[in-house]
Amino acid sequence: MSDDILRRVGAVIDSRKGADPGTSYVAKLFDKGLDSILKKVGEEATETVMAAKDVQTGGDPHKLVYEVADLWFHSLVALAHFGLKPEDVLAELARREGLSGLAEFASRTQD
């Protein structure tokens, strides 16, 4: 599997801007505005945390995968709201590749 799926999902999300909110979940999120989009990101982040805690105590690991997929999806909607694409995040991850996490974090505090 490649990062191509992120590009394709991002393109579908972008195509829902201005679509009829009655026919598309993503169009409905865009229509409701940024606060609704961010609320969904927060909800999915919380559900991801809860699923991870469940896995730690013997729960189904697939539930964690499912929740992370929801989190990523809604994060892509948030990016699209601002005209950003999955490729922008992938480029940032590529920039960080090979950097020490501590060094990368320290560089942020200097900006």
Secondary structure, 3 states (H helix, E strand, C coil): CCCHHHHHHHHHHHHCCCCCCCCCHHHHHHHHCHHHHHHHHHHHHHHHHHHHHHHHCCCCHHHHHHHHHHHHHHHHHHHHHCCCCHHHHHHHHHHHCCCCHHHHHHHHHHC
